[in-house]
Amino acid sequence: MNFKKIVLTKSVLISMSLMITFLIVGCSSSSDDVAEFNKPALYWYKKIASSITRGNLDKADAYYISLKSEHMRSPLMPTSLMMLAHAHMNEEEYLLANYYLDEYNKRFAEYNSREYTDFMKLKSAFLGIKDVYKDQKLIIDSIEKSKTYIYRYPGSDYAPLVNTILIRLYMSQYLLNENIAALYDRTGHAKGAKIYRDKNKGSVVELTDITPPEKGIIGEIFD
C-alpha cells in the first residue's frame, strides 16, 4: 500500500470537505449569509474568530475559504491559520489541524516559526494515535519525525516535550511487539514470536522500564 497516496487522498478529502462546508454555509436560508462575499479581510477574520468562540468550526472553515479566496496576501492569514489549527486540535480533529499547520508552513513559516509549527504537527500526530495496533505506521513515522526535530532544533524550548513524546512512542512500539509475540506464543507460532521479539532488541527502552498507564501508553502529557 502506498502511504504517500493515502496522505494525498486525505489532503484532497479535507480540501473537498472545506469547500463543501463553504457551499452549505453559503447556501443557507439566511439572506445575510447568501450576500456574504467581497468583504474586507478584517470582516472574514472576525467571522472566523467569532465562529471558533461559538464552537462552530464548520463555519470557521468556510469563512477561512472566503478570506483565502478574496485576500490571499492578507497579513491576517497566518493568525487565522493558527487559530483554526488550534481550534481543530482542541476538538481532537487532528487531520484538519494538520491541514492548517501544513498551509501555514507552506506559505509563512521561517526557521523560528517552523520550530513551533513542526512541534505542533508532532503533537497533533502523537495525540492522533488512538489504537497502537491500527496506527503502527503513524507511530513509526512519528518516531522518525521526533528524532528529526531533536536533530534540527537541539536547543528548542519544546525539545523536552518532544523527547517525552519519543520515549512514549518507543514504549508503545515495544509493548506492541511484545504483545504480538505473546499472541504468537499462545497460538503455537514460535517463529512469529521470535520475529517480533527480535524487533525489540537494541531498543532504547526495556520491558522493565515500562509501566503501562491506565489510559494507554500515549498518556496525557499535555494536560
Backbone as JSON, one array per atom type, in Angstrom:
{
  "sequence": "MNFKKIVLTKSVLISMSLMITFLIVGCSSSSDDVAEFNKPALYWYKKIASSITRGNLDKADAYYISLKSEHMRSPLMPTSLMMLAHAHMNEEEYLLANYYLDEYNKRFAEYNSREYTDFMKLKSAFLGIKDVYKDQKLIIDSIEKSKTYIYRYPGSDYAPLVNTILIRLYMSQYLLNENIAALYDRTGHAKGAKIYRDKNKGSVVELTDITPPEKGIIGEIFD",
  "N": [[0.85, -1.2, 0.0], [0.59, 2.2, -0.87], [1.72, 4.69, 1.08], [2.1, 7.43, 0.69], [0.21, 8.02, -1.21], [-2.08, 7.64, 0.27], [-1.9, 9.69, 2.19], [-2.03, 11.88, 0.45], [-4.58, 11.53, -0.57], [-6.1, 11.92, 1.76], [-5.54, 14.63, 2.2], [-6.71, 15.76, -0.06], [-9.38, 15.04, 0.4], [-9.87, 16.49, 2.73], [-9.62, 19.12, 1.77], [-11.74, 19.09, -0.04], [-13.87, 18.7, 1.72], [-13.83, 21.08, 3.13], [-14.52, 22.88, 1.1], [-17.09, 21.95, 0.5], [-18.34, 22.45, 2.92], [-18.25, 25.24, 2.86], [-19.94, 25.77, 0.69], [-22.35, 24.8, 1.7], [-22.76, 26.5, 3.88], [-22.85, 28.91, 2.5], [-25.14, 28.58, 1.02], [-27.2, 28.73, 2.8], [-30.32, 29.53, 4.48], [-30.33, 32.1, 5.4], [-30.41, 35.44, 4.44], [-28.34, 37.19, 4.86], [-26.08, 35.53, 4.98], [-26.06, 34.55, 2.35], [-25.43, 36.82, 0.96], [-22.84, 37.3, 1.62], [-19.97, 38.13, 0.43], [-17.0, 39.34, -1.18], [-15.83, 40.91, 0.89], [-14.02, 42.94, 3.34], [-10.76, 41.89, 4.53], [-10.53, 41.94, 7.32], [-13.15, 41.62, 8.1], [-13.76, 38.9, 7.45], [-11.87, 37.71, 9.07], [-12.77, 38.37, 11.66], [-15.17, 36.98, 11.58], [-14.25, 34.35, 11.46], [-12.96, 34.18, 13.96], [-15.12, 34.66, 15.75], [-16.78, 32.5, 15.14], [-15.21, 30.34, 15.94], [-15.11, 30.88, 18.66], [-17.76, 30.41, 19.31], [-17.83, 27.76, 18.9], [-18.42, 26.72, 16.44], [-17.01, 25.21, 14.15], [-17.3, 24.41, 11.54], [-18.4, 26.6, 10.19], [-16.34, 28.39, 10.68], [-14.29, 27.25, 9.17], [-15.4, 27.61, 6.62], [-15.48, 30.42, 6.47], [-12.77, 30.9, 6.49], [-12.05, 29.96, 3.94], [-13.27, 31.91, 2.4], [-11.77, 34.16, 3.2], [-9.25, 33.36, 2.29], [-9.69, 33.1, -0.49], [-10.42, 35.68, -1.25], [-8.54, 37.39, -0.13], [-5.75, 36.57, -0.34], [-3.13, 37.42, 0.25], [-3.28, 38.71, 2.65], [-2.21, 40.11, 5.77], [-3.53, 38.99, 7.87], [-3.88, 36.33, 7.4], [-1.87, 34.38, 8.39], [-2.36, 34.36, 11.22], [-5.02, 33.57, 11.25], [-4.86, 30.95, 10.23], [-3.4, 29.69, 12.27], [-5.14, 29.99, 14.42], [-7.28, 28.37, 13.58], [-5.99, 25.9, 13.36], [-5.35, 25.35, 16.06], [-7.93, 25.36, 17.14], [-9.15, 23.13, 15.89], [-7.48, 21.15, 16.83], [-8.04, 21.22, 19.54], [-10.55, 20.15, 19.46], [-9.96, 17.59, 18.91], [-9.68, 16.99, 16.24], [-7.54, 16.02, 14.37], [-6.54, 15.63, 11.78], [-7.57, 17.8, 10.32], [-6.42, 19.84, 11.8], [-3.71, 19.42, 11.19], [-3.85, 19.96, 8.48], [-4.21, 22.77, 8.41], [-1.86, 23.56, 9.71], [0.03, 22.64, 7.88], [-0.64, 24.29, 5.72], [0.11, 26.73, 6.82], [2.9, 26.35, 7.16], [3.72, 26.05, 4.5], [3.32, 28.55, 3.41], [4.05, 30.65, 5.16], [5.98, 30.03, 7.1], [9.08, 30.57, 8.69], [12.44, 29.91, 9.87], [12.36, 30.25, 12.73], [9.59, 30.25, 13.29], [8.9, 27.79, 12.23], [9.99, 26.03, 14.01], [8.11, 26.05, 16.04], [5.68, 25.36, 14.66], [6.37, 22.88, 13.56], [6.67, 21.44, 15.9], [4.02, 21.52, 16.79], [2.8, 19.98, 14.81], [3.96, 17.5, 15.34], [2.91, 17.08, 17.92], [0.19, 16.98, 17.3], [0.08, 14.7, 15.64], [0.92, 12.77, 17.47], [-1.07, 12.88, 19.46], [-3.08, 12.0, 17.91], [-2.86, 9.28, 17.78], [-4.71, 6.62, 18.43], [-5.11, 3.9, 18.58], [-2.8, 1.54, 19.05], [-2.42, -0.73, 17.57], [-3.73, -0.33, 15.13], [-2.56, 2.02, 14.32], [0.14, 1.73, 13.61], [1.86, 2.56, 11.53], [1.71, 5.33, 11.79], [2.89, 5.62, 14.3], [5.53, 4.76, 13.77], [6.31, 6.68, 11.83], [6.07, 8.98, 13.4], [8.04, 8.59, 15.31], [10.36, 8.81, 13.74], [10.07, 11.46, 12.83], [10.16, 12.81, 15.25], [12.79, 12.33, 16.07], [14.1, 13.65, 14.01], [13.28, 16.26, 14.54], [14.53, 16.81, 17.01], [17.17, 16.68, 16.21], [17.23, 18.78, 14.36], [16.42, 21.03, 15.81], [18.08, 21.44, 18.28], [18.32, 23.01, 20.61], [15.78, 23.74, 21.27], [12.94, 25.08, 23.0], [10.9, 23.33, 23.12], [12.02, 20.87, 23.04], [12.27, 19.14, 25.39], [9.59, 18.2, 25.66], [9.27, 16.95, 23.2], [11.16, 14.93, 23.44], [9.92, 13.49, 25.47], [7.6, 12.67, 24.12], [8.88, 11.02, 22.24], [9.97, 8.97, 23.84], [7.59, 7.85, 24.84], [6.53, 6.92, 22.48], [8.44, 4.99, 21.75], [8.02, 3.22, 23.85], [5.38, 2.45, 23.29], [5.77, 1.14, 20.86], [7.47, -0.94, 21.68], [5.85, -2.38, 23.53], [3.8, -3.11, 21.8], [5.11, -4.85, 19.99], [5.86, -6.84, 21.82], [3.38, -7.73, 22.75], [2.29, -8.8, 20.41], [4.13, -10.82, 19.96], [3.62, -12.4, 22.23], [1.05, -13.23, 21.62], [1.56, -14.86, 19.4], [3.02, -16.82, 20.73], [1.0, -17.97, 22.32], [-0.55, -19.14, 20.39], [1.03, -21.05, 19.36], [3.03, -20.41, 17.49], [6.07, -20.18, 17.27], [8.14, -19.14, 15.67], [7.07, -16.77, 14.63], [6.74, -15.35, 17.01], [9.41, -15.0, 17.72], [10.33, -13.31, 15.68], [9.04, -10.88, 16.28], [9.98, -10.35, 18.84], [12.64, -10.04, 18.31], [12.58, -7.6, 17.05], [12.54, -5.86, 19.15], [15.06, -5.92, 20.16], [17.87, -4.07, 21.02], [16.4, -1.83, 21.51], [15.76, 1.43, 22.9], [14.4, 1.36, 25.22], [13.41, -0.9, 27.85], [11.43, -3.75, 28.83], [11.17, -3.77, 31.58], [11.33, -1.11, 32.11], [8.91, -0.04, 31.61], [5.8, 0.99, 32.66], [2.7, 0.45, 32.0], [0.29, 2.99, 31.56], [-3.02, 3.56, 32.94], [-4.76, 4.67, 31.09], [-3.72, 4.09, 28.66], [-0.71, 3.85, 26.68], [0.04, 6.2, 25.46], [-0.85, 8.34, 27.04], [-1.35, 11.37, 29.04], [0.3, 13.77, 28.51], [0.17, 16.4, 27.91], [-1.59, 17.76, 29.48]],
  "CA": [[0.0, 0.0, 0.0], [1.4, 3.41, -1.0], [1.32, 5.6, 2.15], [2.05, 8.78, 0.17], [-1.07, 8.18, -1.88], [-3.1, 7.75, 1.32], [-1.79, 11.05, 2.74], [-2.53, 12.78, -0.57], [-6.03, 11.37, -0.62], [-6.66, 12.58, 2.94], [-5.45, 16.08, 1.99], [-7.73, 16.12, -1.04], [-10.68, 14.93, 1.05], [-10.02, 17.61, 3.65], [-9.89, 20.31, 0.97], [-13.1, 18.98, -0.57], [-14.83, 18.89, 2.8], [-13.88, 22.51, 3.43], [-15.27, 23.52, 0.03], [-18.49, 21.57, 0.65], [-18.83, 23.23, 4.06], [-18.44, 26.62, 2.41], [-21.14, 25.82, -0.14], [-23.51, 24.62, 2.56], [-22.97, 27.75, 4.62], [-23.19, 29.94, 1.53], [-26.49, 28.34, 0.5], [-28.15, 28.68, 3.91], [-31.53, 30.32, 4.25], [-30.14, 33.48, 5.84], [-30.06, 36.33, 3.34], [-27.03, 37.77, 5.16], [-25.06, 34.57, 4.59], [-26.02, 34.47, 0.9], [-24.84, 38.05, 0.43], [-21.5, 37.5, 2.16], [-18.83, 37.96, -0.45], [-16.3, 40.6, -1.47], [-15.75, 41.66, 2.14], [-12.63, 43.19, 3.77], [-10.1, 40.78, 5.22], [-10.84, 42.0, 8.75], [-14.51, 41.09, 8.26], [-13.66, 37.45, 7.47], [-11.08, 37.34, 10.26], [-13.67, 38.44, 12.82], [-16.13, 35.88, 11.44], [-13.53, 33.13, 11.85], [-12.75, 34.21, 15.42], [-16.4, 34.52, 16.47], [-17.27, 31.13, 14.92], [-14.42, 29.48, 16.82], [-15.57, 31.14, 20.03], [-19.07, 29.77, 19.48], [-17.66, 26.32, 18.71], [-18.92, 26.33, 15.11], [-15.8, 25.14, 13.32], [-17.68, 24.29, 10.13], [-18.49, 27.96, 9.65], [-15.0, 28.98, 10.72], [-13.59, 26.73, 7.99], [-15.97, 28.25, 5.43], [-15.03, 31.81, 6.45], [-11.36, 30.89, 6.09], [-12.01, 29.83, 2.48], [-13.59, 33.24, 1.87], [-10.6, 35.0, 3.44], [-8.18, 32.92, 1.4], [-10.01, 33.35, -1.89], [-10.54, 37.1, -1.52], [-7.41, 38.16, 0.42], [-4.67, 35.59, -0.22], [-1.9, 38.02, 0.78], [-3.58, 39.5, 3.84], [-1.41, 39.8, 6.97], [-4.36, 38.26, 8.82], [-3.89, 34.92, 7.03], [-1.13, 33.5, 9.3], [-3.06, 34.23, 12.5], [-6.24, 32.78, 11.01], [-4.46, 29.56, 10.1], [-3.02, 29.14, 13.57], [-6.37, 29.89, 15.23], [-8.04, 27.21, 13.12], [-5.23, 24.7, 13.73], [-5.53, 25.13, 17.5], [-9.33, 25.04, 17.39], [-9.42, 21.75, 15.48], [-6.74, 20.27, 17.73], [-8.81, 21.17, 20.79], [-11.7, 19.27, 19.22], [-9.38, 16.3, 18.54], [-9.78, 16.82, 14.79], [-6.11, 16.19, 14.12], [-6.27, 15.75, 10.35], [-7.83, 19.19, 9.94], [-5.37, 20.66, 12.45], [-2.5, 19.29, 10.38], [-4.09, 20.66, 7.21], [-3.93, 24.2, 8.61], [-0.43, 23.71, 10.02], [0.74, 22.5, 6.6], [-0.87, 25.52, 4.97], [0.94, 27.77, 7.44], [4.3, 26.08, 6.85], [3.98, 26.25, 3.07], [3.21, 29.94, 2.97], [4.51, 31.69, 6.08], [6.95, 29.62, 8.12], [10.52, 30.74, 8.62], [13.09, 28.97, 10.78], [11.87, 30.37, 14.11], [8.19, 29.83, 13.4], [8.81, 26.37, 11.92], [10.28, 25.31, 15.24], [6.84, 25.9, 16.74], [4.69, 24.63, 13.87], [6.8, 21.48, 13.48], [6.31, 20.82, 17.17], [2.57, 21.35, 16.82], [2.47, 18.85, 13.96], [4.32, 16.31, 16.11], [1.93, 16.93, 18.99], [-1.07, 16.57, 16.68], [0.21, 13.3, 15.22], [1.03, 11.97, 18.69], [-2.4, 12.8, 20.09], [-3.97, 11.31, 16.98], [-2.7, 7.83, 17.91], [-5.79, 6.12, 19.27], [-5.04, 2.44, 18.67], [-1.43, 1.22, 18.66], [-2.45, -1.8, 16.57], [-4.14, 0.24, 13.85], [-1.76, 3.21, 13.98], [1.56, 1.37, 13.64], [2.58, 3.41, 10.59], [1.78, 6.66, 12.38], [3.88, 5.54, 15.37], [6.86, 4.69, 13.15], [6.59, 7.99, 11.24], [6.22, 9.97, 14.47], [9.36, 8.37, 15.9], [11.36, 9.39, 12.83], [9.92, 12.91, 12.82], [10.63, 13.3, 16.55], [14.27, 12.31, 16.02], [14.5, 14.73, 13.1], [13.05, 17.53, 15.23], [15.58, 17.0, 18.01], [18.41, 16.96, 15.47], [17.12, 20.07, 13.67], [16.26, 22.12, 16.79], [18.63, 20.85, 19.51], [18.14, 23.88, 21.77], [14.4, 24.2, 21.29], [12.19, 25.02, 24.26], [9.96, 22.2, 23.03], [12.78, 19.62, 22.99], [11.9, 18.19, 26.45], [8.32, 17.57, 25.34], [9.49, 16.05, 22.06], [11.83, 13.74, 24.0], [8.89, 12.71, 26.18], [6.83, 12.03, 23.06], [9.69, 9.97, 21.63], [10.04, 7.84, 24.77], [6.27, 7.21, 24.86], [6.38, 6.19, 21.22], [9.28, 3.8, 21.86], [7.31, 2.3, 24.75], [4.24, 1.91, 22.54], [6.3, 0.2, 19.87], [7.99, -2.1, 22.4], [4.73, -3.16, 24.04], [3.09, -3.68, 20.66], [5.87, -6.02, 19.54], [5.8, -7.86, 22.85], [2.03, -8.28, 22.77], [2.13, -9.65, 19.23], [4.95, -12.02, 20.21], [2.9, -13.23, 23.2], [-0.07, -13.84, 20.9], [2.14, -15.96, 18.63], [3.34, -17.89, 21.69], [-0.23, -18.65, 22.73], [-1.12, -19.9, 19.26], [1.99, -22.06, 18.93], [3.85, -19.96, 16.36], [7.32, -19.72, 17.9], [8.93, -18.33, 14.73], [6.46, -15.44, 14.6], [7.07, -14.7, 18.28], [10.82, -14.61, 17.68], [10.46, -12.16, 14.78], [8.62, -9.64, 16.94], [10.87, -10.07, 19.97], [13.89, -9.55, 17.72], [12.4, -6.18, 16.74], [12.78, -5.08, 20.37], [16.47, -5.96, 20.52], [18.51, -2.79, 20.76], [15.51, -0.71, 21.81], [16.25, 2.33, 23.95], [13.66, 1.03, 26.44], [13.24, -2.32, 28.17], [10.12, -4.04, 29.4], [11.2, -3.39, 33.0], [11.23, 0.35, 32.21], [7.58, 0.39, 31.18], [4.61, 0.76, 33.48], [1.6, 0.95, 31.15], [-0.71, 3.78, 32.27], [-4.38, 3.04, 32.85], [-5.45, 5.22, 29.93], [-2.98, 3.82, 27.43], [0.69, 4.23, 26.73], [0.23, 7.57, 24.99], [-0.92, 9.15, 28.26], [-1.86, 12.74, 28.96], [1.46, 14.59, 28.87], [-0.06, 17.82, 27.57], [-2.57, 18.36, 30.38]],
  "C": [[0.89, 1.24, 0.0], [0.93, 4.45, 0.0], [1.21, 7.03, 1.64], [0.72, 9.04, -0.52], [-2.19, 8.34, -0.87], [-3.1, 9.16, 1.89], [-2.36, 12.05, 1.76], [-4.04, 12.73, -0.63], [-6.69, 12.06, 0.56], [-6.64, 14.09, 2.75], [-6.51, 16.54, 1.0], [-9.11, 16.08, -0.41], [-10.93, 16.08, 2.01], [-10.35, 18.88, 2.89], [-11.31, 20.28, 0.42], [-14.13, 19.22, 0.5], [-14.95, 20.36, 3.18], [-14.7, 23.25, 2.37], [-16.77, 23.21, 0.16], [-19.12, 22.34, 1.81], [-19.14, 24.66, 3.66], [-19.71, 26.75, 1.58], [-22.4, 25.7, 0.69], [-23.83, 25.9, 3.31], [-23.44, 28.84, 3.68], [-24.6, 29.81, 1.02], [-27.52, 28.27, 1.61], [-29.29, 29.65, 3.65], [-31.36, 31.77, 4.64], [-29.71, 34.35, 4.68], [-28.72, 36.98, 3.58], [-25.93, 36.86, 4.71], [-24.92, 34.53, 3.07], [-25.28, 35.66, 0.33], [-23.4, 38.24, 0.85], [-20.44, 37.13, 1.15], [-18.23, 39.35, -0.7], [-16.27, 41.52, -0.24], [-14.28, 41.94, 2.47], [-12.06, 42.0, 4.53], [-10.45, 40.75, 6.71], [-12.24, 41.44, 9.03], [-14.45, 39.57, 8.37], [-12.9, 36.97, 8.7], [-11.96, 37.34, 11.51], [-14.7, 37.32, 12.78], [-15.49, 34.56, 11.87], [-13.41, 33.07, 13.37], [-14.06, 33.98, 16.18], [-16.97, 33.11, 16.3], [-16.52, 30.14, 15.8], [-14.87, 29.64, 18.26], [-16.9, 30.46, 20.31], [-18.99, 28.25, 19.3], [-18.17, 25.82, 17.38], [-17.74, 26.3, 14.14], [-16.12, 24.95, 11.84], [-17.77, 25.68, 9.49], [-17.12, 28.65, 9.65], [-14.19, 28.53, 9.51], [-14.08, 27.43, 6.73], [-15.52, 29.7, 5.33], [-13.55, 31.9, 6.08], [-11.23, 30.78, 4.57], [-12.32, 31.17, 1.83], [-12.4, 34.18, 2.03], [-9.49, 34.65, 2.46], [-8.45, 33.28, -0.05], [-10.05, 34.84, -2.23], [-9.31, 37.91, -1.09], [-6.22, 37.23, 0.69], [-3.44, 36.15, 0.48], [-2.13, 38.85, 2.05], [-2.67, 39.12, 5.0], [-2.21, 39.07, 8.05], [-4.39, 36.76, 8.53], [-3.12, 34.04, 8.01], [-1.84, 33.27, 10.64], [-4.32, 33.38, 12.36], [-5.91, 31.3, 10.93], [-4.12, 28.95, 11.45], [-4.22, 29.03, 14.5], [-7.15, 28.62, 14.86], [-7.32, 25.91, 13.47], [-5.44, 24.36, 15.2], [-6.98, 24.72, 17.81], [-9.65, 23.59, 17.03], [-8.65, 20.76, 16.38], [-7.48, 20.13, 19.05], [-10.03, 20.27, 20.67], [-11.26, 17.86, 18.81], [-9.59, 15.97, 17.06], [-8.38, 17.04, 14.21], [-5.76, 16.28, 12.64], [-6.49, 17.18, 9.86], [-6.8, 20.12, 10.57], [-4.1, 20.61, 11.63], [-2.65, 19.97, 9.03], [-3.73, 22.14, 7.35], [-2.46, 24.45, 8.95], [0.41, 23.57, 8.75], [0.59, 23.74, 5.75], [0.01, 26.65, 5.5], [2.4, 27.58, 7.05], [4.62, 26.39, 5.4], [4.08, 27.72, 2.71], [3.93, 30.94, 3.86], [5.68, 31.31, 6.98], [8.38, 29.97, 7.74], [11.12, 29.86, 9.7], [12.49, 29.03, 12.18], [10.43, 29.89, 14.25], [8.03, 28.35, 13.08], [9.13, 25.52, 13.14], [9.0, 25.05, 16.02], [5.85, 25.05, 15.95], [5.08, 23.17, 13.69], [6.5, 20.74, 14.78], [4.81, 20.56, 17.24], [2.14, 20.18, 15.95], [2.82, 17.53, 14.65], [3.29, 16.03, 17.2], [0.6, 16.42, 18.43], [-1.03, 15.11, 16.26], [0.22, 12.37, 16.43], [-0.34, 11.77, 19.34], [-3.39, 12.07, 19.19], [-3.84, 9.79, 17.03], [-3.72, 7.32, 18.92], [-5.69, 4.61, 19.52], [-3.66, 2.02, 18.16], [-1.37, 0.1, 17.62], [-2.78, -1.25, 15.19], [-3.23, 1.36, 13.38], [-0.26, 2.93, 13.99], [2.39, 2.28, 12.72], [2.75, 4.82, 11.15], [2.8, 6.69, 13.51], [5.3, 5.57, 14.79], [7.24, 6.06, 12.57], [6.84, 9.05, 12.31], [7.55, 9.82, 15.18], [10.43, 9.03, 15.03], [11.29, 10.92, 12.83], [10.36, 13.53, 14.15], [12.15, 13.36, 16.59], [14.79, 13.43, 15.12], [14.35, 16.08, 13.78], [14.17, 17.8, 16.22], [16.92, 17.32, 17.35], [18.39, 18.37, 14.88], [17.06, 21.23, 14.65], [16.79, 21.64, 18.16], [18.4, 21.7, 20.77], [16.72, 24.37, 21.93], [13.79, 24.1, 22.68], [11.24, 23.83, 24.3], [10.67, 20.85, 23.05], [12.43, 18.66, 24.14], [10.58, 17.47, 26.19], [8.47, 16.58, 24.18], [10.2, 14.78, 22.54], [10.84, 12.86, 24.76], [8.0, 11.97, 25.19], [7.58, 10.83, 22.5], [9.77, 8.74, 22.54], [8.7, 7.1, 24.82], [6.05, 6.39, 23.59], [7.22, 4.91, 21.22], [8.61, 2.74, 22.76], [6.14, 1.64, 24.04], [4.7, 0.83, 21.57], [6.79, -1.08, 20.54], [6.85, -2.99, 22.88], [3.93, -3.81, 22.91], [3.79, -4.93, 20.17], [5.78, -7.17, 20.54], [4.42, -8.53, 22.9], [1.78, -9.2, 21.58], [2.92, -10.94, 19.4], [4.23, -12.96, 21.18], [1.71, -13.93, 22.55], [0.42, -15.03, 20.06], [2.5, -17.13, 19.55], [2.09, -18.69, 22.05], [-0.83, -19.51, 21.62], [-0.12, -20.9, 18.67], [2.83, -21.69, 17.73], [5.14, -19.33, 16.91], [8.13, -18.83, 16.97], [8.38, -16.91, 14.65], [6.78, -14.66, 15.86], [8.5, -14.2, 18.27], [11.04, -13.37, 16.8], [10.14, -10.86, 15.51], [9.47, -9.33, 18.17], [12.23, -9.57, 19.47], [13.79, -8.06, 17.38], [12.69, -5.3, 17.95], [14.24, -5.1, 20.81], [17.13, -4.63, 20.12], [17.61, -1.6, 21.0], [16.08, 0.14, 22.93], [15.5, 2.12, 25.26], [13.62, -0.48, 26.61], [11.88, -2.51, 28.81], [10.04, -3.62, 30.86], [11.08, -1.88, 33.2], [9.8, 0.84, 32.05], [6.53, -0.01, 32.21], [3.43, 1.31, 32.7], [0.58, 1.74, 31.96], [-2.1, 3.22, 32.04], [-5.08, 3.48, 31.59], [-4.69, 4.98, 28.65], [-1.58, 4.4, 27.49], [0.94, 5.66, 26.28], [0.13, 8.55, 26.17], [-1.39, 10.56, 27.99], [-0.75, 13.72, 29.34], [1.25, 16.06, 28.59], [-1.09, 18.48, 28.46], [-1.9, 19.28, 31.39]]
}
